[in-house]
Amino acid sequence: MSYRSNAAEAWYPEPNSPAALHDIPLDLLPPASLTQPLWRSLVGNLRDTFAPIKLPPLQLTSRPVDVGLPLGDRLRMPWFRTVFTNIGDVLSPETLPALELESRPVDVGELITDQLSHFWWASLLRNLADRVSPETQPALNLTAKPIPDIIPKSWILLPLWSEVVDTPKVFYPDKPKDAIRPVNLQPAALPAEMLRAATAEPTAKDLLRDIRRSRIRQRIWVGLATAQVLYMVLAVLGKV
């Protein structure tokens, strides 16, 4: 028995048909355009701008649906037009046709929003009524067979050793600390070269390295911005 919908059966043949015997090739790798370099993507965009591919007119077989004002146009509307539109919807709302449901309704009881909209004494009375005279439910029909012995009788359950033996706690003495050795705090004489190196600014090299790297990054970003500006200018000229 097949568990597929009618739409799936229309697109895919039956498993026993000759068309389904051939393996369907699956390509789960990312597209090649994801790993192409920047210059190749720029060249492709320029080619599509100046010499786009001519495609045949699109033939639509589906029935168009009126969705009203598109979302992009709605976001570009000024604020006062949206205010007037909301006022108009409140005063004279749009009359829509009756909704045609093809599915079978299911009784789910009281909705959660309706339950939350009740006052507190209604829920108190409902709880008291359920406690005094609870609703009688039919017996639950279970299709699974119950397991008589979850733990076999041949098993022996032994407690942990720490739970059986009760002994006094023993605290071992701390380890003796090492004797403090005397430290010579007198300054030692250093040669002149080491003194000059010590008196030099320790962060000078790091500062120069950071400045050099920042200049390199600045040149890279300026080059990328220049390339984008040139691409936009060429795109505008191509559209004109």
Long-range contacts (C-beta under 8 A, 24 or more apart in sequence): 42-227, 42-231, 45-231, 45-235, 46-231, 46-234, 49-234, 49-235, 49-238, 49-239, 50-238
